[in-house]
Amino acid sequence: MPTATDPLLLLNTILEGIGQPLYVVDRDWRFVFYNGAAARYFGRPASEILGRTLWDAFSDRDSERGRMLAEAMEQRKRVSGEAVSLIGGNIVSYSIFPVGEGLGVMFYDVSARRRAEADRDAAEAALRKRTVELETILETVPTAVWFTNDRDARQLVANPRAQELLRTPGRIAATLSAPASERPTYRFFRNGVEAAPETLPMQRAARGEEVLPETIEVRFADGERRILLMRAASLRDAEGTAQGAVCAAADVTERHRYEDHLKLLVNELNHRVKNTLAIVQSIAALTLKDTDASVRADLEQRLLALGGVHNLLTDANWDGARLMALAQTSLKAHLGGLRERISFAGEDFRIRPKSAVAVSIALHELGTNAAKYGALSSERGSVAVRWTITGGRFRLTWEEIGGPAVHPPTRKGFGSRMIERALAVELQGSVKIDYRPGGVVCTVDAPLDVIQEGTPRL
């Protein structure tokens, strides 16, 4: 009986235990050994293979594999490499070696490894391509970009625009967070107060904080100042831990200078317009000093109404005016002791400057007429000013209630002509004054995009 130390049993145990397909053929190509791993790989048991020739079991004698095996048998040499397997087209790493007068063949499937290597190579190639693309973008964009892999942001990598903007000599630069001896000479300021390094966008993002865009001033040792619009975001690993940050900055110095200059011009223009209105009022008063007092008063009130809407628009930098404030300002002359008798209702929104002037003058004329002849001329009369914005239309209604009986005028004065004609043209809509017995009703219907500030015009 063979024992554990029997050489043949020991060899068989080793050949079975290697875990890789292995078979041996004699000089006549007849199988003399065929281990369990080979049986599992080929799906054919040893009882079906042993004793048969290699070419009988696998009819590929004239293939490249067959010629390689024949050459190895003839020259008695060791051959190794990789090839496509007979089974499933997998890639196998093989080793062919002399065994006595025959050959031994051992192989193992490397398809998964080769696929993984191919995937890795493809991923590396894609990463290299992406890296080149990103570096090209960073080299060419006119925006300054910095990034760091240091949570303390003591050192940055900068693109050419960033180097130019902060006057750093190289691609890698120290920051204000670096040791004192390495820090640059520029400083950052918020609202005129120097910003501590740890509060700067890059440093905050590197610590993992969320950073909103902000405008910061940078000052250099020679006195030059630049205004930067800065944005920063954290660079995180797969677990979401901050490992650094990226920061971008646009130089908005010239834009801010232009805006400051524009504000100065607008303020000067507003001041001159106010002075002009005051001069016009003085000229009108002197010119009409010998005319009817009511005529002078009407003109003065119209000029005051125009000045009131001008002030509203000036306060908003001529970016439109809120409709509720506009309506109340336009009727200010009639709100003194009649405040509770004039009601306003409607969704408040910003009205375009050009439309604001037209609506304001129209409301003033309606208020003046109501105070002289309509609902506001009696103790119990009232006025309701209502507006809606629905279906892309703006609709405003002026309704007088509880005043003297109304009779249609025999002729139209300046106010009614201005309201029905000029206002309709200005708002590109329709305006109608209805002289009902119970009180005057004026209705305005116009496209909302003509009235509302911020609505796109087609």
C-alpha positions as CSV (number, residue, x, y, z in Angstrom):
1,M,0.0,0.0,0.0
2,P,1.4,3.4,-0.9
3,T,2.3,5.7,2.0
4,A,2.3,9.4,2.5
5,T,6.0,9.4,1.7
6,D,5.6,7.4,-1.5
7,P,7.2,9.5,-4.2
8,L,4.5,8.7,-6.8
9,L,1.7,9.6,-4.4
10,L,3.5,12.7,-3.2
11,L,4.0,13.9,-6.8
12,N,0.4,13.2,-7.7
13,T,-0.7,15.2,-4.6
14,I,1.4,18.1,-5.7
15,L,0.2,18.1,-9.3
16,E,-3.4,18.0,-8.1
17,G,-2.8,20.7,-5.5
18,I,-1.3,23.3,-7.7
19,G,-4.8,24.4,-8.7
20,Q,-3.9,25.0,-12.3
21,P,-4.8,22.9,-15.4
22,L,-1.9,20.5,-16.2
23,Y,-1.6,17.6,-18.5
24,V,1.3,15.4,-19.8
25,V,1.6,13.5,-23.1
26,D,4.2,10.9,-24.1
27,R,6.3,11.0,-27.3
28,D,3.3,9.6,-29.2
29,W,1.1,12.5,-28.0
30,R,-0.9,10.1,-25.8
31,F,-2.3,11.6,-22.5
32,V,-0.5,10.0,-19.5
33,F,-1.5,12.6,-16.9
34,Y,-4.5,14.9,-16.7
35,N,-5.2,16.6,-13.3
36,G,-8.6,17.6,-11.8
37,A,-8.1,21.3,-12.7
38,A,-7.7,20.4,-16.4
39,A,-10.8,18.2,-16.2
40,R,-12.8,21.1,-14.7
41,Y,-11.4,23.6,-17.3
42,F,-12.1,21.5,-20.4
43,G,-15.3,20.0,-18.9
44,R,-14.1,16.5,-19.7
45,P,-13.2,13.9,-17.1
46,A,-9.8,12.1,-16.9
47,S,-11.5,8.8,-17.8
48,E,-12.5,10.3,-21.2
49,I,-9.0,11.7,-21.9
50,L,-6.3,9.4,-20.5
51,G,-5.0,7.0,-23.1
52,R,-6.2,9.1,-26.1
53,T,-3.9,11.2,-28.2
54,L,-3.9,15.0,-27.9
55,W,-5.0,15.3,-31.6
56,D,-7.8,12.9,-31.1
57,A,-9.1,14.8,-28.1
58,F,-8.5,18.3,-29.5
59,S,-8.4,18.4,-33.3
60,D,-6.2,21.4,-33.8
61,R,-2.9,19.8,-35.0
62,D,-2.7,22.1,-37.9
63,S,-3.3,25.3,-35.9
64,E,-0.7,27.6,-34.5
65,R,-1.0,25.9,-31.2
66,G,-0.4,22.5,-32.8
67,R,2.7,23.7,-34.6
68,M,4.0,25.2,-31.4
69,L,3.5,22.0,-29.5
70,A,5.1,20.0,-32.3
71,E,8.2,22.3,-32.3
72,A,8.5,22.0,-28.5
73,M,8.3,18.2,-28.7
74,E,10.9,18.0,-31.5
75,Q,13.4,20.5,-30.1
76,R,12.9,19.5,-26.4
77,K,12.7,23.1,-25.3
78,R,10.6,25.1,-22.8
79,V,8.1,27.5,-24.3
80,S,5.9,30.0,-22.4
81,G,3.6,32.8,-23.4
82,E,0.0,33.8,-23.7
83,A,-2.6,32.7,-26.2
84,V,-6.3,32.4,-26.9
85,S,-7.7,29.3,-25.3
86,L,-9.8,26.6,-27.0
87,I,-12.4,27.2,-24.3
88,G,-14.6,30.3,-24.6
89,G,-11.9,32.4,-26.3
90,N,-10.3,33.2,-22.9
91,I,-6.7,34.4,-22.7
92,V,-4.4,31.9,-21.0
93,S,-0.8,32.0,-19.8
94,Y,0.9,28.7,-20.7
95,S,4.1,26.9,-20.0
96,I,5.2,23.9,-22.2
97,F,8.1,21.9,-20.9
98,P,9.8,18.5,-21.6
99,V,8.7,15.6,-19.4
100,G,10.8,12.5,-20.1
101,E,10.3,11.9,-23.8
102,G,7.0,13.7,-23.8
103,L,5.6,17.2,-22.9
104,G,3.9,18.8,-20.0
105,V,1.5,21.6,-20.5
106,M,0.3,23.9,-17.6
107,F,-1.7,27.0,-18.0
108,Y,-4.0,29.4,-16.2
109,D,-6.7,31.8,-17.3
110,V,-5.6,35.4,-17.2
111,S,-8.6,36.9,-19.0
112,A,-9.9,38.7,-15.9
113,R,-6.5,40.1,-15.2
114,R,-6.0,41.2,-18.8
115,R,-9.4,42.8,-18.9
116,A,-8.6,44.6,-15.6
117,E,-5.2,45.8,-17.1
118,A,-6.9,46.9,-20.3
119,D,-9.5,48.8,-18.3
120,R,-6.8,50.3,-16.1
121,D,-4.8,51.3,-19.2
122,A,-7.9,52.9,-20.8
123,A,-8.7,54.7,-17.6
124,E,-5.1,56.0,-17.3
125,A,-5.2,57.1,-20.9
126,A,-8.5,58.9,-20.4
127,L,-7.1,60.5,-17.2
128,R,-4.0,61.6,-19.1
129,K,-6.2,63.1,-21.9
130,R,-8.5,64.8,-19.4
131,T,-5.5,66.2,-17.5
132,V,-4.0,67.6,-20.7
133,E,-7.3,69.1,-21.6
134,L,-7.7,70.7,-18.1
135,E,-4.2,72.0,-18.1
136,T,-4.7,73.5,-21.6
137,I,-7.9,75.2,-20.3
138,L,-6.1,76.5,-17.2
139,E,-3.3,77.8,-19.3
140,T,-5.6,79.7,-21.7
141,V,-8.6,80.9,-19.8
142,P,-8.5,84.6,-18.9
143,T,-9.7,83.8,-15.4
144,A,-7.2,83.4,-12.5
145,V,-7.3,79.9,-11.0
146,W,-5.4,78.5,-8.0
147,F,-5.6,75.1,-6.4
148,T,-4.0,73.4,-3.4
149,N,-3.8,70.0,-1.9
150,D,-2.9,71.4,1.5
151,R,-5.7,71.8,4.1
152,D,-3.9,74.8,5.5
153,A,-3.5,76.4,2.0
154,R,0.0,77.5,2.7
155,Q,1.1,76.9,-0.9
156,L,-0.8,77.2,-4.2
157,V,-0.5,76.1,-7.8
158,A,-1.4,79.0,-10.1
159,N,-2.3,79.3,-13.8
160,P,-0.6,82.1,-15.9
161,R,-3.5,84.6,-15.3
162,A,-3.3,84.0,-11.5
163,Q,0.5,84.5,-11.6
164,E,0.0,87.8,-13.4
165,L,-2.8,89.0,-11.2
166,L,-1.0,88.5,-7.9
167,R,2.5,89.1,-9.4
168,T,3.8,85.7,-8.3
169,P,7.0,84.7,-10.2
170,G,6.3,81.0,-10.6
171,R,3.5,78.4,-11.0
172,I,3.9,77.4,-7.3
173,A,3.5,80.3,-4.8
174,A,3.3,80.8,-1.1
175,T,0.1,82.3,0.4
176,L,-0.6,84.6,3.4
177,S,-1.0,81.4,5.4
178,A,2.6,80.5,4.9
179,P,5.3,81.2,7.6
180,A,5.9,85.0,7.9
181,S,9.3,84.8,6.1
182,E,7.6,83.3,3.0
183,R,4.5,85.3,2.8
184,P,3.8,87.6,-0.3
185,T,3.6,91.4,0.1
186,Y,0.0,91.8,-1.1
187,R,-2.9,92.0,1.4
188,F,-6.7,91.4,1.0
189,F,-9.4,93.7,2.3
190,R,-13.1,93.5,2.9
191,N,-15.0,96.8,3.0
192,G,-11.7,98.6,3.8
193,V,-10.7,96.2,6.6
194,E,-7.8,93.9,6.2
195,A,-8.9,90.2,6.0
196,A,-7.2,87.7,8.2
197,P,-5.6,84.9,6.1
198,E,-7.8,82.2,7.6
199,T,-11.0,84.0,6.5
200,L,-10.0,84.1,2.8
201,P,-12.1,82.0,0.3
202,M,-9.3,79.5,-0.5
203,Q,-8.4,78.9,3.1
204,R,-12.0,78.4,4.1
205,A,-12.7,76.0,1.2
206,A,-9.6,74.0,2.0
207,R,-11.0,73.4,5.5
208,G,-14.2,72.0,4.0
209,E,-16.4,75.1,4.5
210,E,-19.0,76.2,1.9
211,V,-17.8,79.4,0.4
212,L,-20.1,81.9,-1.4
213,P,-18.8,84.2,-4.2
214,E,-17.6,87.5,-2.8
215,T,-15.8,90.6,-3.9
216,I,-12.4,91.3,-2.2
217,E,-9.9,94.1,-2.7
218,V,-6.2,93.2,-3.0
219,R,-3.6,95.8,-2.3
220,F,0.1,95.7,-3.3
221,A,3.1,97.2,-1.6
222,D,3.5,99.8,-4.4
223,G,0.0,101.1,-3.7
224,E,-1.9,99.5,-6.6
225,R,-5.3,98.1,-5.8
226,R,-7.4,95.6,-7.7
227,I,-11.0,94.3,-7.0
228,L,-11.5,90.6,-7.4
229,L,-14.7,88.6,-7.7
230,M,-13.6,85.3,-6.0
231,R,-15.2,81.8,-5.9
232,A,-13.8,78.8,-4.1
233,A,-14.8,75.2,-3.6
234,S,-13.4,72.2,-1.6
235,L,-11.5,69.3,-3.3
236,R,-12.7,66.1,-1.6
237,D,-11.7,62.5,-1.6
238,A,-14.0,59.5,-2.2
239,E,-15.2,59.7,1.5
240,G,-16.0,63.4,1.1
241,T,-13.2,64.6,3.3
242,A,-11.7,68.0,2.2
243,Q,-8.2,67.5,0.8
244,G,-7.6,71.0,-0.5
245,A,-9.4,73.6,-2.6
246,V,-9.7,75.4,-5.9
247,C,-10.3,79.1,-6.2
248,A,-11.1,81.3,-9.2
249,A,-11.0,85.1,-9.5
250,A,-12.1,87.6,-12.1
251,D,-10.6,91.1,-12.0
252,V,-13.6,93.4,-11.9
253,T,-11.6,96.6,-11.1
254,E,-12.5,98.4,-14.3
255,R,-16.2,97.3,-14.0
256,H,-16.4,98.8,-10.5
257,R,-14.7,102.0,-11.6
258,Y,-17.1,102.3,-14.5
259,E,-20.1,101.6,-12.1
260,D,-18.8,104.2,-9.7
261,H,-18.4,106.7,-12.5
262,L,-21.9,105.9,-13.8
263,K,-23.4,106.4,-10.4
264,L,-21.6,109.8,-10.1
265,L,-23.0,110.8,-13.5
266,V,-26.5,109.6,-12.6
267,N,-26.4,111.5,-9.3
268,E,-25.3,114.6,-11.1
269,L,-28.0,114.2,-13.7
270,N,-30.6,113.7,-11.1
271,H,-29.5,116.8,-9.2
272,R,-29.6,118.8,-12.4
273,V,-33.1,117.5,-13.4
274,K,-34.4,118.5,-9.9
275,N,-32.8,121.9,-10.3
276,T,-34.4,122.2,-13.8
277,L,-37.8,121.3,-12.4
278,A,-37.4,123.9,-9.7
279,I,-36.5,126.5,-12.3
280,V,-39.4,125.5,-14.5
281,Q,-41.7,125.9,-11.5
282,S,-40.3,129.4,-10.8
283,I,-40.6,130.5,-14.4
284,A,-44.2,129.2,-14.6
285,A,-45.1,131.0,-11.4
286,L,-43.6,134.3,-12.6
287,T,-45.0,133.9,-16.1
288,L,-48.5,133.1,-14.9
289,K,-48.6,135.5,-11.9
290,D,-51.3,137.7,-13.6
291,T,-53.4,134.7,-14.7
292,D,-56.2,132.9,-12.9
293,A,-54.9,131.4,-9.6
294,S,-56.5,128.0,-10.4
295,V,-54.5,127.8,-13.6
296,R,-51.3,128.5,-11.8
297,A,-52.2,126.0,-9.1
298,D,-53.0,123.3,-11.7
299,L,-49.6,123.8,-13.4
300,E,-47.7,123.8,-10.1
301,Q,-49.4,120.6,-9.0
302,R,-48.6,118.9,-12.3
303,L,-45.0,119.9,-12.0
304,L,-45.0,118.6,-8.4
305,A,-46.5,115.3,-9.5
306,L,-43.8,115.0,-12.2
307,G,-41.1,115.8,-9.5
308,G,-42.6,113.2,-7.2
309,V,-42.3,110.3,-9.7
310,H,-38.9,111.6,-10.7
311,N,-37.7,111.3,-7.1
312,L,-39.1,107.7,-6.9
313,L,-37.2,106.7,-10.0
314,T,-34.0,108.5,-8.8
315,D,-34.1,106.6,-5.5
316,A,-34.2,103.4,-7.5
317,N,-31.4,104.6,-9.9
318,W,-34.0,104.7,-12.7
319,D,-34.5,101.0,-12.5
320,G,-38.3,101.3,-12.3
321,A,-40.6,102.1,-9.4
322,R,-42.9,100.1,-7.2
323,L,-46.5,100.6,-8.4
324,M,-48.0,101.0,-4.9
325,A,-45.5,103.7,-4.0
326,L,-46.1,105.3,-7.4
327,A,-49.9,105.5,-7.0
328,Q,-49.6,106.9,-3.5
329,T,-47.0,109.5,-4.6
330,S,-49.1,110.5,-7.6
331,L,-52.1,111.3,-5.4
332,K,-50.1,112.8,-2.6
333,A,-51.7,116.2,-3.1
334,H,-55.1,114.6,-2.5
335,L,-54.1,112.4,0.5
336,G,-53.7,115.2,3.0
337,G,-57.2,115.1,4.6
338,L,-58.6,112.4,2.3
339,R,-56.3,109.6,3.1
340,E,-59.0,107.3,4.2
341,R,-61.2,108.1,1.2
342,I,-58.7,106.8,-1.4
343,S,-58.0,103.0,-1.3
344,F,-55.4,101.1,-3.2
345,A,-55.5,97.3,-4.0
346,G,-53.4,95.2,-6.3
347,E,-50.2,93.1,-6.5
348,D,-47.2,95.4,-6.0
349,F,-44.6,95.1,-8.7
350,R,-41.9,97.2,-10.3
351,I,-43.1,99.4,-13.2
352,R,-40.8,100.5,-16.0
353,P,-39.6,104.1,-15.8
354,K,-41.2,105.3,-19.0
355,S,-44.6,103.8,-18.0
356,A,-44.2,105.1,-14.5
357,V,-44.2,108.7,-15.6
358,A,-47.2,108.2,-17.8
359,V,-49.2,106.4,-15.1
360,S,-48.3,108.9,-12.5
361,I,-49.4,111.9,-14.5
362,A,-52.7,110.1,-15.4
363,L,-53.4,109.3,-11.7
364,H,-52.7,112.9,-10.8
365,E,-55.1,114.2,-13.4
366,L,-57.8,111.8,-12.2
367,G,-57.2,112.9,-8.6
368,T,-57.4,116.6,-9.5
369,N,-60.6,116.1,-11.4
370,A,-62.1,114.1,-8.5
371,A,-61.1,116.8,-6.0
372,K,-62.7,119.6,-8.1
373,Y,-65.8,118.0,-9.5
374,G,-66.0,114.3,-8.5
375,A,-66.1,112.0,-5.5
376,L,-63.4,113.9,-3.5
377,S,-65.3,117.1,-3.8
378,S,-68.0,115.9,-1.4
379,E,-67.7,114.8,2.2
380,R,-68.9,111.2,1.6
381,G,-67.3,110.4,-1.7
382,S,-64.4,108.0,-2.1
383,V,-62.1,106.6,-4.8
384,A,-61.0,103.0,-5.3
385,V,-57.8,102.4,-7.3
386,R,-57.5,98.7,-8.2
387,W,-55.2,96.8,-10.6
388,T,-54.6,93.2,-11.6
389,I,-52.0,91.3,-13.7
390,T,-53.4,88.2,-15.3
391,G,-53.0,86.5,-18.6
392,G,-50.1,88.7,-19.6
393,R,-52.2,91.9,-19.2
394,F,-52.2,94.8,-16.8
395,R,-55.6,96.2,-15.9
396,L,-56.1,99.3,-13.7
397,T,-59.5,100.7,-12.6
398,W,-60.1,104.1,-11.1
399,E,-63.6,104.2,-9.6
400,E,-65.3,107.1,-7.9
401,I,-68.1,106.4,-5.4
402,G,-70.6,108.6,-3.5
403,G,-69.8,111.9,-5.2
404,P,-72.1,114.3,-6.9
405,A,-74.1,113.1,-9.9
406,V,-71.9,112.9,-12.9
407,H,-72.7,114.3,-16.4
408,P,-70.5,113.8,-19.4
409,P,-68.6,117.0,-20.2
410,T,-69.5,119.0,-23.2
411,R,-65.8,119.3,-24.1
412,K,-62.7,117.4,-23.0
413,G,-60.0,119.3,-21.2
414,F,-56.3,118.7,-21.0
415,G,-56.5,116.0,-18.4
416,S,-59.0,113.7,-20.1
417,R,-57.3,114.1,-23.5
418,M,-53.9,113.3,-21.9
419,I,-55.3,110.2,-20.2
420,E,-57.3,108.8,-23.1
421,R,-54.7,109.5,-25.8
422,A,-51.2,109.9,-24.5
423,L,-51.5,107.2,-21.8
424,A,-53.0,104.7,-24.3
425,V,-50.1,105.4,-26.7
426,E,-47.5,105.2,-24.0
427,L,-48.8,101.9,-22.6
428,Q,-49.6,100.4,-26.1
429,G,-53.1,99.6,-24.7
430,S,-56.5,101.1,-24.3
431,V,-57.8,103.7,-21.9
432,K,-61.5,104.6,-21.4
433,I,-63.2,107.2,-19.1
434,D,-66.8,106.3,-18.4
435,Y,-68.9,109.2,-16.9
436,R,-71.4,107.1,-15.0
437,P,-74.1,108.9,-13.0
438,G,-72.7,107.3,-9.8
439,G,-69.1,108.4,-10.4
440,V,-66.3,108.5,-13.0
441,V,-64.8,105.1,-13.9
442,C,-61.5,105.0,-15.8
443,T,-60.1,101.6,-17.0
444,V,-56.7,100.9,-18.4
445,D,-55.8,97.7,-20.2
446,A,-52.2,97.2,-21.5
447,P,-49.7,94.4,-22.2
448,L,-47.9,93.5,-19.0
449,D,-44.5,93.4,-20.7
450,V,-44.8,97.0,-21.6
451,I,-45.6,97.9,-17.9
452,Q,-43.6,95.6,-15.7
453,E,-39.8,96.1,-15.2
454,G,-37.8,92.9,-15.7
455,T,-40.4,91.3,-18.1
456,P,-38.7,90.4,-21.4
457,R,-39.9,92.4,-24.4
458,L,-40.6,90.4,-27.5
